[in-house]
């Protein structure tokens, strides 16, 4: 997917899980407009889901939702953009394979979706279908999500990561990198 000048989004490619947001599961060889978004400021794509941060600070996500990665309070796959439940004043977003996170204006972080290895950072291994606040983080400026891990950088440049860790048990809460 691409964010076009003027704040619209267009997608192309595989679409078996509705990740293009055009209301179908048909693959597209050319850019296809995602309708019903409004003015978009940023986008992020996971394995089979896509999210948009709108200029009003709300978010919309679409595609596969079996792990709750769309954040709409359900696990129903959506072929068109769905509102992320209870999320306002977002300033940044990132999508992992089956989870999604956002930074809220104050620098707080909220995450949702798959959590089998602690990639949500909420101290549990429970899947979440709506945004959950990470109590251990503040003043976050940037997020980056991988397949089963998440990282955040604060405004002072400190970095925290959580989730899958091939060298040991996964931390379920953010831990600072030296």
ZAGU-975373 format. One record per residue (C-alpha): residue number from 0; x negated, y, z. Coordinates in steps of 0.1 Angstrom, whole numbers, padded with zeros to 4 digits. Last residue first. Example, Ala and Ser with C-alpha at 12.3 -4.5 7.8 and 13.67 -1.06 7.14 Angstrom:
# ZAGU-975373
r seq = 1; c1 = -0137; c2 = -0011; c3 = 0071
r seq = 0; c1 = -0123; c2 = -0045; c3 = 0078
END
This chain:
# ZAGU-975373
r seq = 177; c1 = -0220; c2 = -0009; c3 = 0269
r seq = 176; c1 = -0186; c2 = -0020; c3 = 0257
r seq = 175; c1 = -0157; c2 = -0014; c3 = 0280
r seq = 174; c1 = -0131; c2 = -0040; c3 = 0287
r seq = 173; c1 = -0094; c2 = -0038; c3 = 0277
r seq = 172; c1 = -0071; c2 = -0063; c3 = 0295
r seq = 171; c1 = -0063; c2 = -0099; c3 = 0284
r seq = 170; c1 = -0100; c2 = -0108; c3 = 0281
r seq = 169; c1 = -0103; c2 = -0139; c3 = 0259
r seq = 168; c1 = -0122; c2 = -0168; c3 = 0275
r seq = 167; c1 = -0158; c2 = -0170; c3 = 0263
r seq = 166; c1 = -0182; c2 = -0165; c3 = 0235
r seq = 165; c1 = -0157; c2 = -0165; c3 = 0205
r seq = 164; c1 = -0138; c2 = -0136; c3 = 0220
r seq = 163; c1 = -0102; c2 = -0131; c3 = 0210
r seq = 162; c1 = -0084; c2 = -0103; c3 = 0227
r seq = 161; c1 = -0098; c2 = -0070; c3 = 0241
r seq = 160; c1 = -0121; c2 = -0041; c3 = 0231
r seq = 159; c1 = -0130; c2 = -0008; c3 = 0247
r seq = 158; c1 = -0152; c2 = 0020; c3 = 0232
r seq = 157; c1 = -0164; c2 = 0053; c3 = 0248
r seq = 156; c1 = -0167; c2 = 0081; c3 = 0223
r seq = 155; c1 = -0155; c2 = 0110; c3 = 0245
r seq = 154; c1 = -0121; c2 = 0112; c3 = 0228
r seq = 153; c1 = -0115; c2 = 0075; c3 = 0234
r seq = 152; c1 = -0122; c2 = 0046; c3 = 0211
r seq = 151; c1 = -0099; c2 = 0016; c3 = 0210
r seq = 150; c1 = -0105; c2 = -0020; c3 = 0199
r seq = 149; c1 = -0081; c2 = -0050; c3 = 0193
r seq = 148; c1 = -0086; c2 = -0087; c3 = 0188
r seq = 147; c1 = -0068; c2 = -0116; c3 = 0171
r seq = 146; c1 = -0069; c2 = -0108; c3 = 0134
r seq = 145; c1 = -0086; c2 = -0074; c3 = 0138
r seq = 144; c1 = -0073; c2 = -0042; c3 = 0151
r seq = 143; c1 = -0089; c2 = -0007; c3 = 0151
r seq = 142; c1 = -0076; c2 = 0022; c3 = 0172
r seq = 141; c1 = -0087; c2 = 0059; c3 = 0174
r seq = 140; c1 = -0084; c2 = 0089; c3 = 0197
r seq = 139; c1 = -0076; c2 = 0073; c3 = 0231
r seq = 138; c1 = -0074; c2 = 0098; c3 = 0261
r seq = 137; c1 = -0061; c2 = 0070; c3 = 0283
r seq = 136; c1 = -0064; c2 = 0032; c3 = 0286
r seq = 135; c1 = -0059; c2 = 0008; c3 = 0315
r seq = 134; c1 = -0021; c2 = 0009; c3 = 0317
r seq = 133; c1 = -0016; c2 = -0005; c3 = 0281
r seq = 132; c1 = 0020; c2 = 0005; c3 = 0273
r seq = 131; c1 = 0042; c2 = -0021; c3 = 0256
r seq = 130; c1 = 0059; c2 = -0014; c3 = 0223
r seq = 129; c1 = 0087; c2 = -0038; c3 = 0213
r seq = 128; c1 = 0088; c2 = -0075; c3 = 0203
r seq = 127; c1 = 0061; c2 = -0086; c3 = 0228
r seq = 126; c1 = 0045; c2 = -0121; c3 = 0228
r seq = 125; c1 = 0033; c2 = -0131; c3 = 0262
r seq = 124; c1 = -0004; c2 = -0138; c3 = 0269
r seq = 123; c1 = -0005; c2 = -0112; c3 = 0297
r seq = 122; c1 = -0028; c2 = -0084; c3 = 0310
r seq = 121; c1 = -0013; c2 = -0058; c3 = 0286
r seq = 120; c1 = -0042; c2 = -0059; c3 = 0262
r seq = 119; c1 = -0021; c2 = -0067; c3 = 0232
r seq = 118; c1 = -0048; c2 = -0091; c3 = 0217
r seq = 117; c1 = -0046; c2 = -0113; c3 = 0248
r seq = 116; c1 = -0053; c2 = -0146; c3 = 0231
r seq = 115; c1 = -0017; c2 = -0157; c3 = 0224
r seq = 114; c1 = -0005; c2 = -0120; c3 = 0222
r seq = 113; c1 = 0015; c2 = -0117; c3 = 0189
r seq = 112; c1 = 0035; c2 = -0085; c3 = 0185
r seq = 111; c1 = 0034; c2 = -0052; c3 = 0203
r seq = 110; c1 = 0010; c2 = -0025; c3 = 0214
r seq = 109; c1 = 0012; c2 = 0009; c3 = 0231
r seq = 108; c1 = -0018; c2 = 0031; c3 = 0238
r seq = 107; c1 = -0019; c2 = 0064; c3 = 0258
r seq = 106; c1 = -0038; c2 = 0093; c3 = 0242
r seq = 105; c1 = -0013; c2 = 0120; c3 = 0253
r seq = 104; c1 = 0002; c2 = 0121; c3 = 0218
r seq = 103; c1 = 0008; c2 = 0083; c3 = 0217
r seq = 102; c1 = -0017; c2 = 0060; c3 = 0201
r seq = 101; c1 = -0001; c2 = 0030; c3 = 0183
r seq = 100; c1 = -0007; c2 = -0007; c3 = 0182
r seq = 99; c1 = 0004; c2 = -0036; c3 = 0159
r seq = 98; c1 = 0002; c2 = -0074; c3 = 0161
r seq = 97; c1 = 0003; c2 = -0104; c3 = 0137
r seq = 96; c1 = -0029; c2 = -0100; c3 = 0116
r seq = 95; c1 = -0038; c2 = -0066; c3 = 0130
r seq = 94; c1 = -0022; c2 = -0033; c3 = 0123
r seq = 93; c1 = -0034; c2 = 0002; c3 = 0134
r seq = 92; c1 = -0016; c2 = 0034; c3 = 0143
r seq = 91; c1 = -0024; c2 = 0070; c3 = 0152
r seq = 90; c1 = -0005; c2 = 0101; c3 = 0165
r seq = 89; c1 = 0027; c2 = 0087; c3 = 0179
r seq = 88; c1 = 0050; c2 = 0112; c3 = 0196
r seq = 87; c1 = 0079; c2 = 0087; c3 = 0197
r seq = 86; c1 = 0082; c2 = 0050; c3 = 0201
r seq = 85; c1 = 0114; c2 = 0036; c3 = 0217
r seq = 84; c1 = 0119; c2 = 0008; c3 = 0192
r seq = 83; c1 = 0098; c2 = 0008; c3 = 0160
r seq = 82; c1 = 0124; c2 = 0017; c3 = 0133
r seq = 81; c1 = 0128; c2 = -0008; c3 = 0105
r seq = 80; c1 = 0115; c2 = -0003; c3 = 0070
r seq = 79; c1 = 0130; c2 = -0027; c3 = 0043
r seq = 78; c1 = 0125; c2 = -0064; c3 = 0038
r seq = 77; c1 = 0127; c2 = -0071; c3 = 0075
r seq = 76; c1 = 0118; c2 = -0104; c3 = 0092
r seq = 75; c1 = 0137; c2 = -0109; c3 = 0124
r seq = 74; c1 = 0117; c2 = -0113; c3 = 0156
r seq = 73; c1 = 0135; c2 = -0086; c3 = 0174
r seq = 72; c1 = 0129; c2 = -0055; c3 = 0195
r seq = 71; c1 = 0120; c2 = -0033; c3 = 0165
r seq = 70; c1 = 0082; c2 = -0036; c3 = 0171
r seq = 69; c1 = 0074; c2 = -0048; c3 = 0136
r seq = 68; c1 = 0048; c2 = -0073; c3 = 0151
r seq = 67; c1 = 0075; c2 = -0092; c3 = 0169
r seq = 66; c1 = 0057; c2 = -0125; c3 = 0164
r seq = 65; c1 = 0080; c2 = -0138; c3 = 0137
r seq = 64; c1 = 0082; c2 = -0103; c3 = 0122
r seq = 63; c1 = 0073; c2 = -0107; c3 = 0085
r seq = 62; c1 = 0076; c2 = -0075; c3 = 0065
r seq = 61; c1 = 0085; c2 = -0040; c3 = 0075
r seq = 60; c1 = 0075; c2 = -0012; c3 = 0100
r seq = 59; c1 = 0087; c2 = 0023; c3 = 0108
r seq = 58; c1 = 0071; c2 = 0047; c3 = 0132
r seq = 57; c1 = 0081; c2 = 0079; c3 = 0149
r seq = 56; c1 = 0057; c2 = 0109; c3 = 0154
r seq = 55; c1 = 0077; c2 = 0134; c3 = 0133
r seq = 54; c1 = 0052; c2 = 0132; c3 = 0105
r seq = 53; c1 = 0060; c2 = 0095; c3 = 0101
r seq = 52; c1 = 0036; c2 = 0067; c3 = 0110
r seq = 51; c1 = 0041; c2 = 0038; c3 = 0086
r seq = 50; c1 = 0037; c2 = 0001; c3 = 0092
r seq = 49; c1 = 0031; c2 = -0029; c3 = 0070
r seq = 48; c1 = 0035; c2 = -0066; c3 = 0076
r seq = 47; c1 = 0021; c2 = -0098; c3 = 0061
r seq = 46; c1 = -0015; c2 = -0098; c3 = 0071
r seq = 45; c1 = -0015; c2 = -0064; c3 = 0087
r seq = 44; c1 = -0012; c2 = -0031; c3 = 0069
r seq = 43; c1 = -0015; c2 = 0005; c3 = 0082
r seq = 42; c1 = 0000; c2 = 0038; c3 = 0071
r seq = 41; c1 = -0005; c2 = 0074; c3 = 0080
r seq = 40; c1 = 0014; c2 = 0108; c3 = 0078
r seq = 39; c1 = 0047; c2 = 0097; c3 = 0061
r seq = 38; c1 = 0075; c2 = 0122; c3 = 0054
r seq = 37; c1 = 0108; c2 = 0102; c3 = 0051
r seq = 36; c1 = 0107; c2 = 0064; c3 = 0052
r seq = 35; c1 = 0139; c2 = 0052; c3 = 0035
r seq = 34; c1 = 0124; c2 = 0038; c3 = 0003
r seq = 33; c1 = 0090; c2 = 0022; c3 = -0003
r seq = 32; c1 = 0081; c2 = 0030; c3 = -0039
r seq = 31; c1 = 0067; c2 = 0002; c3 = -0061
r seq = 30; c1 = 0032; c2 = 0005; c3 = -0076
r seq = 29; c1 = 0027; c2 = -0021; c3 = -0103
r seq = 28; c1 = 0022; c2 = -0059; c3 = -0103
r seq = 27; c1 = 0050; c2 = -0065; c3 = -0078
r seq = 26; c1 = 0056; c2 = -0099; c3 = -0061
r seq = 25; c1 = 0093; c2 = -0104; c3 = -0054
r seq = 24; c1 = 0104; c2 = -0108; c3 = -0017
r seq = 23; c1 = 0130; c2 = -0080; c3 = -0020
r seq = 22; c1 = 0141; c2 = -0049; c3 = -0002
r seq = 21; c1 = 0112; c2 = -0028; c3 = -0014
r seq = 20; c1 = 0092; c2 = -0029; c3 = 0018
r seq = 19; c1 = 0061; c2 = -0043; c3 = 0003
r seq = 18; c1 = 0056; c2 = -0067; c3 = 0032
r seq = 17; c1 = 0088; c2 = -0085; c3 = 0024
r seq = 16; c1 = 0074; c2 = -0119; c3 = 0035
r seq = 15; c1 = 0067; c2 = -0133; c3 = 0000
r seq = 14; c1 = 0056; c2 = -0099; c3 = -0013
r seq = 13; c1 = 0023; c2 = -0104; c3 = -0030
r seq = 12; c1 = 0010; c2 = -0073; c3 = -0048
r seq = 11; c1 = 0022; c2 = -0037; c3 = -0049
r seq = 10; c1 = 0030; c2 = -0008; c3 = -0025
r seq = 9; c1 = 0040; c2 = 0028; c3 = -0026
r seq = 8; c1 = 0043; c2 = 0053; c3 = 0002
r seq = 7; c1 = 0055; c2 = 0089; c3 = 0002
r seq = 6; c1 = 0039; c2 = 0117; c3 = 0022
r seq = 5; c1 = 0035; c2 = 0144; c3 = -0005
r seq = 4; c1 = 0002; c2 = 0131; c3 = -0017
r seq = 3; c1 = 0006; c2 = 0093; c3 = -0018
r seq = 2; c1 = 0000; c2 = 0068; c3 = 0010
r seq = 1; c1 = -0010; c2 = 0036; c3 = -0006
r seq = 0; c1 = 0000; c2 = 0000; c3 = 0000
END
